[in-house]
């Protein structure tokens, strides 16, 4: 049992919450929701503000905080943990982090439920369940090869889908193409991210798509997902086809490890670091395309 002397201070806990939530990735979940909602409704309202704030911070506190708590043993063996790519949380911080997950998420979820309807509740429930199921004991979808990549992609696509449903958007074949392309991007990104952790995951007894099929096959899966996702955008309304070009940098970045082996897989971390910054450039360009689309539709 932790004594009062061992209990971390409020400041220590707050710093841990911030680090664990991966601030560099906040925009990756908030932007899809906000863009989907604004482009569908053309307005700024309570639902937009609450939803954007939720997917910006509390959602990420839950997604990454739960992960860091229950991945502690394997993270000890992972050299890239302890920085912007993932916090290494001391055991004394685990309970406070989980309390923060609860406290930060529940108020927003209550408001979003009040603002929505049955279909939006369903999408929101799927989104939150995917966050919990990925890392939590008993489910641990992250240790179910291929389901791990599907669940991870859901983390990023579901905020966009939720924004569309909350806005009452009419779904068209082209819109489904965009969502499918985004989902493939998420699959490719998770798969490529898993490559760098092959050895650490195996040592920690954690299964993943990369530990099962190997680093080389996983890289090729990621590249294929990026290319296919880009190809789907060619069948969308102009200027959507221009967005297909944005998939190429991701495919090229991952493709540099086309012939990697499990023994050299940790070197893919260089590509993962480029991926993190590539997201900001791509996000800016996607924003420009969305603004263009809003004016020409």
N, C-alpha and C positions, 0 to 999 in steps of 0.2 A: 504494500500500500504506500502511496506517495505521501510524504509528510508535508507540512506547511513550508518547511525549509526547502524542500525539493520542488515545490510547485512553481512553475514558470510565472514570471510577472506578466501583467497585462500588456506591457510594451513588447515583451518577447513573443507573446502569443500573436499579437497584431502583426508583428514583422513576419512571423512564420506563416500566417494566413495570407499575407500579401505575396510572399515569395512562392508559396505553394500554389497560388491561383494562376501562376504564369502570366504576368501582366502583358508580356509581348503577344499573347494569344487572345486577349480579351476581345479585340476587334473582330476576330475570326468568327465569333458567335453573335455578337451584337449587330454587326453590319448586315449579315444576311436577313435578320429579322427586320431591321429598320428599313432596308432597301425594299424588301418585299411589301411591307405595309404601306410605306409612303407612295410607292409607284402604283399600288392598287387603289389607294384612297385619295391621294393627292392632298392629304391634310396632316396637320400636326395636332394631336389630341392626347388625352390622358393615356389611352391604350398604347400609343407610340412611345411616350415618355417612360411609362412603367415597364413596358416590354423591353425597350432598349436598355434601360438601367439593369433590368433583371438578367438579360443575356450578356451584358457587359461584365458584371462583377459576381453577383451571387451564384449564377449558373456555373461560372468557372471555379469559384470557391468549392462548389460541390463536386464538380467533375474531377478536378485535380487534387483537391484536398482528400477526398475518399481514396483516390488512387495512391497518394503518398503515404497515407496511414497504413493501408493494407498491403502495400508493396515494400514496406520498410526493410524486411529481411533481404529481399533481392536487390534493393537499391544500395544496400551496404556494399555489394559486390560490383556495382555499376560505377565506373569512373566518371561518367558525365553527370551524375546526380550531385546536387549541392550548389547549383547555379541557376541560370535562366532556363535550363532544360529540365528542371525538376528539383524540388526541395528534398533535402534529407532530414526528415523530422525525427527528433529524439522521441523516445517512447513517452516521456512526460508531456509531450505536446499533442499526442494522439487524441485524447479525450477532449481537450479544449478545441482542437480543430474540428472534430465532429459536431461539437456544440455550435460552433460558428456556422457550419454547414446548415444546421437546422434553423438557427436564429436568422440567418441572412436570407434563406430561401422561402420559408413559410409565409411571411407577410406579403411578399411579392406574388406568390402563387395564389393566395387568397384573393388579392385584388384582381389578378388576371382571370381567375375563375368567375368572379363577379362580372367582369367586362365581356366575357365570351358566352358561348353556347355549347351544346353537347359535342359538336364536331371539333371545336377548338379545344374543349376539355380532353377529348380523346388524343389529339395530336400532342398537347402539352403533357399528358400522362405518359405517352410513349417516349417523349423527349426526356422527361425526368427519370423514367424507368431505365432508359438506356444509360444514363449517367450513373445511376446506382448499380445497375447490373454489371457494368463493365469491370468494376473492381471489388465490389462487396463480397464478403464470404458467403458461400452457399450458391452463388450464381457465377461470379468470376468469368464473365464472357470473354475477358481478355486472355483467358487460358484455354479458350475453345477455338482452335485454328480455323480461320476464314470467318467464323462468327465474330472474331475480334475485330477484323477490318470492317465488317458490315456495321457493327455496333459503333465503332469509332466514327465512321462516316455519318451515321445517324446523329451523332452529337452536333455536327456542324450543319447538316441539311435540315434537320427538324426545326430549328429556329426560323428558317426561311419558310418552310411549309406552314408552320404555325402562324407566321405573319400573314401569309396569303389567306389562310382559312379564317383567321380573326377578322380580316378585312372583307370577307365575303367574296373573294375573287372567283370568277368563273374560270375553271381550268380548261385549257385548250391543249391539243396535241403538242403544240410548240412549247407551251409552258412545261409540260411533262418532260419534253426533251431537255429543257434547261435544267430541271431538277435532277434528271437522270445523269446528265453530264457532271453536275455538281457532286452527285453521289459517287460517281466513278472517280472524280478527283479525290474525294475523301478516302475511298478504298486504296487508291494508289499512294496517297500520302501516308496513311497508317502503315501500309505494307513496307514502304521504303523506310519509315521510321523504325520499324521492327528489326531491320537488317543490322543496324549498329549494335543491337542488344542481344544478338544471337548467343554469344558466349556467356554473357552475364545472366541471361535468362536460363540457359541450360544449367549453369552452376547453381542457380537459385531454384531449380526444379519447376520453372515456369514454362508452359507450352505457349507457342504463338505460331502464327502462319509461317514465320521465318525459321523457327526451330524445327518445324515439321518438314517443310519442303526444302529448306536450306537457303542460304543467303543469295546465291546466284539466281535460283528460280524465283525468289521473292522480288528481287530487283526487276527481273523481266516481267513479272506480274504487274508491278507498279508502273513500269513504262507502258505496258499494254493498256492499263486502265487510263492513264493520262491521254494516250493517243486516241483511244475509243471515245473518251469523254469529249475531247476536242472535235472529233469527227461528228458527233451528234449535234454540236452547235452549228454545223454547216447547214442543217435543215431547219433552222429557226429564222424568224423574221429579221430583216435587216434593221440595225447593224449587228445582230447576233452572230452571223458568221465570222465577223472580225474577231470575236472573242475566242474562236477556235485556235487562233494563233497563240493565245496566252497559255495554252496547254503545252506548247512546245518547249519553253524554258524548263518546265518541270520534268518533262520526258528526257530532255538533254542532261539536266542535272543528275537525275537518277541513273540515266544510261551510262554515265562514266564508270559505274560499278557493274556493268553488264556481265563481266567475267569474274566478279569477286568470288572468293571462297569463304567458307565459314571462318577459317583461320585469319583472314584479312578483313573480315566484315566490319570490325570496329572503325576502320578507316572511313567508312561511309558516313561517319559523324561529320566529316568536313562538308559533305553534300547536304546533310540535315541542317547544318548551321546556315548554309546558303539558302535552303528552303525557307527558313524562318524569315529571312530578310526579303526573299523573293515574294512572299505573301504581301508585303507592304507595297511593293511596286505593282504587283498584279491587282491588288485592291484599289489602288489609285486609278489604274487604267480601266478596270471594270466600272468604277464610279463614273468615269468620263463617258463610257459607252452607255451606261444607264441613263445619264442626263441627256445624251444625244437621242436615245430611244424615246425618252419622255417627250422630247420636242417634236419628233417626226411622226409619232404614232397618230 
